[in-house]
Each structure stands twice: as C-alpha cells, then as structure tokens.
Amino acid sequence: MKYYIIAGERSGDLHASNLLRSLKEADPEAAFRGMGGDYMQAEGCFLVAHYREMALMGFVEVLLHFRRVFRYLNKIKSDLLKHRPDALILVDFAGFNMKMAAFASKHGIPVHYYIAPKVWAWNQNRAYKLKKYVDHLYSILPFEPDFFRKFDWEVDYVGNPLLDEKKKFLPNPNFLQENELKAQNLVALLPGSRKQEISEMLQTMIALKSEFDEVDWVVAGVKNLPGEIYKEAIDAGLKVVFDQTYDVLHHARAAVVTSGTATLETALFKVPQVVVYKTSKISYAIAKRLIRVPFISLVNLIAGKELVKELIQNQYNPSSVKSSLQRILPAGPERNKAVKGYESLIDKIGQKKASQETARLIYNTLNNSGNR
C-alpha cells in the first residue's frame, strides 16, 4: 500500500520513522512519501519537503512567516493529490496537519492521525472539526480518550512512543569518560530542539553556572541546528553534548528542561526536573488567554497534579531556577517525592508499544476496507 506521512518537527520525525518501520513489518509492500526529516528519510520515505524549512513556534512567529507556511501547504496538497495514497498519516504538527486533514477528507483520502492535536489545551471545540475530518485518531496520552468521549468519539490509546524509545536505549559505557563528566555532580540542561526555542531558553541556563559550586553542567544539544547557537554556552564553560540526550539523562542527578516532550523523557529516566518555558511577550499574552489547562508540562498533565515545578515567562530567571533546583538535587527535600511521583506516572502510561500498535491498527483498517 501507499502511505503519505507528514511530520513537522524533530520529535514528530522520530516517531514517524518508528511508525514507518512498524508499517514495513506489517506491510512488506509499503511505499512511503511525505514531509518529515532525516529519521523518516532513513526509513525509506521519499521527502517532498524537509520539516526544518518550517520549524516555527509561537503565534506571532507563525503569522510572520505565514507566506512560507502557505507555500509549503500548497506544495504538499498538490503532491498528495498527484500521488493519491491509500492513507494519509498525520503525525502531531497540529496547525499544518489539521488543514491537511480537511483537504484530504474533501478529496476522499482516508486520514489517520497519530499523536493527537492538543485540542484539550485550548479552543476545545476544535475536537468537532478533528472528528469531522479524521477517520482514525491514535492517542499517546492516557487522559485523551476520556476527553474525546465528551464529543462522542472513541479514539485508540496506543501507548506513548517515548516509552518505546526509552526501552530501546543502550547506555554508552564510556559516555562520562569521553565527555570528561562526573556522574555524582551532573545536572542536565535541555533547552529544546528548535533554533528559536533554544535562543530564548539557553541564556538563563548559562547563568546558572555561577549560582552553584561543584556541579557538572551538560547541555543536550542537537546536531541538525547551526552550531553557533551553542557558542555562548561553550564560551561560558558548559559542556555541550550533541544527539546523546538519553545518555545525558541516564547519568543526570537533576535537570532543567524546556517544556515539551523532553519533560516526559526526563520523567521516564526518573530524573527530578524543573520545567521552564519562555516565548515572546505577545505570544505569551495570546497563549495565556487561550490555554485551558492548569499545567504546561506533559508530566503534570498526565499526573493530574504538580509533580514538577514549572517556571514560565518572567518566573524563568536564574534566582527562581536556583531555588527550585536546590530542592530536587541530592539531599534536597523534594527529591524523593519527585521520583515516587514518576513511578505512578509510568504506571498510567502503561506498557503498549505505540508504533507497533498504531501500525497494526492502520494496516488492519486499510485491509478490512479493501476487502469489502
């Protein structure tokens, strides 16, 4: 069968590539085409466009680059109609992919959505639009099926793909030696995976160095971005390690993490963390009016309570991060509470293999519809 897959950022690219691998196991004749990144390409997907050309964040930032987004949207629409797949598989990337869902549905192309858009976070009536255009929705957060039942829609909870990644991870036994780090003092800094995001978050993380003695700071960097983004951190004496985030978390005693999927990854490694986030003043003002959930981190959202401290916008400053970090470092008063909370969080996520489960459901659905 022919599959058209669209992912719009690094994490979506990774999860899409794992889904491709599982689809090839279920369907040896599978052919892939779409928009994504290096991970998808390595699994045999022909890329019509690379996500790095559109990796934007924030309401204002997207508006400023609207023409670029619109150009790629039209490019993908045209290519989709030209090649007419058996299924369009959308992976996260809600703003772009919800438009693609509507377009594909209008043209009779079955729509499968893996990693549901976070419609529960703001403007919840978007769930009606999602239900109208998406044939099958695959959820990775355990509270989402209950949310969608409010809209008379049964969706499939397939487990969380980050758990699959964690299980596959094999630590590098020489990681500490190769990077001249000491396990007992290591604190991880995860500034994000997008250029704009890192530029916003990293400066305050760098300032922490002067606030603590005898701490080995290590920044989890990503190679697919220009190296100069991390120059200030390196000049300040911080160690920057590229594309080895899981090795960093495997050894870290605590972490400061930009809100996103990395907060859940950090929790799966049972590393106590402070979650931070900052964006432009205008984007923050808009988001504050729209957001309808009490937390921003996946950890707290899944737990349904505050397991990790969140420092947002003006709260994200060296003094506040220092105070919160001290409470979760070894011998800190809240460290054991954080680790215990992670254990119940992992129980909520469950043990399903998300990529395999989603591939099985997609392939079986297409097979059954083809046999009618």
C-alpha positions in Angstrom: 0.0 0.0 0.0 1.0 3.6 -0.5 1.3 5.8 2.7 1.7 9.6 2.7 3.1 10.8 6.0 3.5 14.3 7.4 5.6 15.3 10.4 6.7 18.8 11.2 9.5 18.8 13.7 12.3 16.6 15.2 10.2 14.6 17.7 7.4 14.0 15.1 10.1 12.9 12.6 11.5 10.4 15.1 8.1 9.0 16.0 7.0 8.8 12.3 10.2 6.9 11.4 9.4 4.3 14.1 5.9 4.0 12.7 7.3 3.6 9.2 9.5 0.7 10.5 6.5 -1.0 12.1 4.4 -0.5 9.0 7.0 -2.2 6.9 6.8 -5.2 9.2 3.0 -5.3 8.9 3.0 -4.4 5.1 6.2 -5.6 3.3 4.9 -3.8 0.1 4.6 -0.5 1.8 5.7 2.6 -0.1 6.2 6.0 1.8 6.2 9.6 0.7 5.6 12.8 2.5 7.1 15.6 4.6 9.4 15.0 7.5 13.1 14.8 8.3 16.3 12.7 8.4 14.8 9.9 10.5 11.9 9.3 8.1 14.2 9.5 5.1 16.5 6.9 6.7 13.5 4.5 6.9 12.8 4.9 3.1 10.4 7.7 3.0 10.7 10.0 -0.1 10.7 13.6 1.3 8.8 16.1 -0.7 9.9 18.7 1.9 12.0 18.7 5.0 10.5 20.0 8.2 13.4 22.2 9.1 12.2 24.6 6.4 9.2 25.4 8.5 10.1 24.8 12.2 8.3 27.7 13.7 6.9 28.3 17.2 4.6 30.8 18.8 1.5 32.6 17.5 3.3 35.7 16.3 6.2 33.8 14.7 3.9 31.7 12.6 2.0 34.8 11.4 5.2 36.5 10.4 6.1 33.5 8.3 2.6 32.8 7.0 3.6 33.0 3.3 6.3 30.3 3.8 3.8 28.0 5.6 1.2 28.7 3.0 3.6 27.9 0.2 4.5 24.5 1.7 0.9 23.7 2.5 0.0 24.2 -1.2 3.0 22.1 -2.3 2.1 19.2 -0.1 -1.6 19.4 -1.1 -0.7 19.3 -4.8 1.7 16.4 -4.2 -0.9 14.5 -2.2 -3.4 14.6 -5.0 -0.9 13.7 -7.6 0.1 10.5 -5.8 -3.2 9.7 -4.1 -2.1 7.3 -1.3 -4.1 4.6 0.4 -3.8 6.5 3.6 -2.6 9.9 4.8 -0.9 9.6 8.1 -0.5 12.8 10.1 1.9 13.0 13.0 1.4 15.8 15.6 2.1 19.3 14.0 -1.5 20.3 14.6 -1.8 23.7 12.8 -0.5 22.4 9.5 -1.9 18.9 9.8 -5.4 19.8 10.7 -5.6 21.8 7.4 -4.2 18.7 5.6 -6.8 16.5 7.2 -9.6 18.8 6.0 -8.1 18.8 2.5 -7.6 15.0 2.3 -11.1 14.3 3.6 -12.6 16.6 1.0 -10.8 14.6 -1.7 -11.7 11.1 -0.4 -8.3 10.2 1.1 -8.5 8.2 4.4 -7.0 10.2 7.2 -5.2 8.6 10.1 -3.8 10.9 12.9 -1.0 9.7 15.1 -0.3 11.8 18.2 -3.5 13.7 18.6 -3.5 17.5 18.4 -3.7 19.0 21.8 -7.3 20.3 21.3 -7.9 19.8 25.1 -5.4 22.6 25.8 -7.3 25.5 24.1 -10.4 26.0 22.0 -11.7 22.6 22.8 -14.5 22.8 20.2 -11.7 22.1 17.6 -12.4 18.5 18.6 -15.5 18.6 16.5 -13.5 19.7 13.4 -11.0 16.9 14.1 -13.7 14.4 14.3 -15.3 15.6 11.1 -12.1 15.2 9.0 -10.1 12.4 10.7 -11.1 8.8 10.1 -8.9 7.3 12.9 -7.2 9.0 15.8 -4.4 7.4 17.7 -3.8 8.9 21.2 -0.5 8.8 23.1 -1.7 10.4 26.3 -3.8 8.3 28.7 -6.3 11.1 29.6 -7.2 11.8 26.0 -9.7 9.0 25.3 -11.9 10.3 28.1 -11.6 13.9 26.7 -12.7 12.8 23.2 -15.7 10.8 24.6 -17.2 14.1 25.6 -17.5 14.6 21.8 -19.0 11.2 21.3 -15.8 9.9 19.7 -14.0 6.7 20.6 -10.3 7.0 19.9 -7.5 4.5 20.3 -4.9 4.9 23.1 -1.8 3.2 21.7 0.7 3.9 24.5 3.4 6.5 24.4 6.2 6.3 21.8 8.7 7.8 24.2 8.5 4.6 26.3 9.4 2.7 23.2 12.5 4.9 22.7 13.5 4.5 26.4 13.3 0.7 26.1 15.5 0.7 23.0 18.2 2.8 24.7 21.5 1.2 25.4 23.8 3.4 27.5 27.3 4.3 26.2 29.6 2.8 28.9 32.2 5.4 28.0 29.9 8.5 28.0 31.3 10.1 31.1 34.9 9.5 30.3 34.5 10.7 26.7 32.9 13.9 27.8 35.0 14.5 31.0 32.0 14.4 33.3 31.4 13.2 36.8 28.2 11.3 37.4 27.7 12.4 41.0 27.5 16.1 40.1 25.9 16.0 36.7 22.9 18.4 36.0 21.3 18.2 32.6 20.2 21.3 30.7 17.7 20.7 27.9 17.0 23.9 26.1 14.8 22.4 23.3 15.2 21.3 19.7 14.3 24.3 17.7 16.5 27.3 16.9 14.1 29.9 18.1 13.3 28.0 21.3 17.0 27.4 22.2 17.8 31.1 21.6 15.1 32.0 24.1 15.9 29.4 26.8 19.7 28.9 26.8 20.8 32.3 28.2 19.2 31.8 31.6 20.5 28.2 31.8 24.0 29.5 31.2 23.6 32.0 34.1 23.0 29.0 36.5 26.7 28.1 36.3 27.7 31.0 38.6 25.0 30.0 41.1 26.3 26.6 42.0 29.7 25.2 43.1 30.9 21.7 42.1 28.2 21.0 39.5 29.0 19.5 36.1 26.6 21.2 33.7 25.9 19.5 30.4 23.7 20.9 27.6 21.8 18.4 25.5 22.4 19.8 22.0 21.1 18.7 18.6 23.3 18.5 15.5 20.6 19.4 13.0 20.8 23.1 14.1 23.7 25.5 13.4 26.5 25.0 15.9 26.8 28.7 16.8 23.5 28.5 18.7 25.5 26.8 21.5 28.6 29.0 21.2 27.7 31.2 24.2 27.2 28.1 26.4 30.6 26.6 25.3 32.3 30.0 25.9 30.8 30.1 29.4 32.5 26.7 30.2 29.4 24.5 29.8 29.8 21.1 28.2 27.6 20.7 25.1 26.9 17.1 24.1 25.2 16.5 20.7 22.5 13.9 20.0 23.1 12.0 23.2 20.2 13.2 25.3 19.4 9.8 26.7 23.0 9.2 27.8 22.8 12.6 29.5 19.6 11.7 31.3 20.9 8.3 32.2 23.6 9.9 34.3 22.0 13.2 35.4 21.1 13.8 39.0 18.7 16.6 38.1 17.6 18.6 35.1 16.3 21.9 33.9 14.0 21.2 30.9 12.2 23.3 28.4 8.6 22.3 28.3 7.8 19.8 25.6 8.2 16.1 25.1 11.6 16.3 26.8 9.8 16.7 30.2 8.3 13.3 29.8 11.6 11.7 28.6 13.2 13.1 31.7 10.5 11.6 33.9 10.9 8.2 32.2 14.6 8.3 33.3 13.3 9.3 36.8 15.4 12.4 36.9 14.0 15.2 39.1 13.5 18.3 37.0 12.5 21.9 36.8 10.3 22.6 33.8 10.8 26.1 32.2 9.4 28.0 29.3 9.6 31.4 27.7 8.4 32.9 24.5 7.8 36.4 23.0 5.7 38.7 25.1 2.9 38.9 22.5 2.8 35.1 22.0 2.7 34.6 25.8 -0.1 37.1 26.2 -2.2 35.3 23.5 -1.5 31.9 24.9 -2.4 33.0 28.5 -5.9 34.0 27.2 -6.4 30.8 25.3 -4.9 28.0 27.3 -7.5 26.0 29.3 -5.3 23.5 31.2 -3.7 24.1 34.7 -0.1 23.0 33.6 2.2 23.2 30.6 4.4 20.1 31.2 3.3 16.7 30.0 4.4 15.3 33.3 2.0 17.3 35.3 -0.8 17.0 32.8 -0.6 13.2 32.8 -0.3 13.1 36.6 -3.2 15.5 37.0 -1.2 17.4 39.7 2.1 19.2 40.2 4.9 16.6 40.2 7.5 19.0 38.8 7.9 22.7 39.3 7.0 24.9 36.3 8.6 28.3 35.8 7.0 30.2 33.0 7.9 33.5 31.3 9.0 36.1 33.9 9.3 33.3 36.6 12.0 31.8 34.4 15.1 33.6 35.9 18.3 32.4 37.5 17.1 33.0 41.0 13.9 31.1 40.7 15.5 28.2 38.9 18.3 28.0 41.5 15.7 27.8 44.3 13.7 25.1 42.6 16.7 23.1 41.6 18.2 23.1 45.1 15.0 21.3 46.3 15.5 18.4 43.9 19.3 17.9 44.0 20.6 15.0 46.1 19.7 15.6 49.7 17.0 18.2 48.6 13.7 18.0 50.4 11.5 17.3 47.4 13.8 14.8 45.5 12.2 11.5 46.8 8.7 12.9 46.2 9.5 13.6 42.6 11.0 10.1 41.9 8.0 8.4 43.6 5.6 10.5 41.5 7.3 9.4 38.4 6.7 5.7 39.2 2.9 6.3 39.3 3.1 8.4 36.1 4.8 5.5 34.3 2.0 3.1 35.5 -0.6 5.5 34.0 1.2 5.4 30.6 1.2 1.6 30.5 3.3 -0.8 28.5 1.8 -0.7 25.0 4.3 -0.4 22.1 2.9 2.7 20.4 4.5 2.4 17.0 3.6 -1.3 16.6 0.1 -0.8 17.9 -0.6 2.1 15.6 0.9 0.3 12.6 -1.3 -2.7 13.3 -4.5 -0.6 13.6 -3.7 1.3 10.4 -2.9 -1.7 8.3 -5.9 -3.8 9.6 -8.2 -0.9 8.9 -7.0 -0.5 5.3 -7.1 -4.3 4.8 -10.6 -4.5 6.0 -11.8 -1.6 3.9 -10.1 -3.1 0.9 -11.8 -6.5 1.4 -15.3 -5.1 1.4 
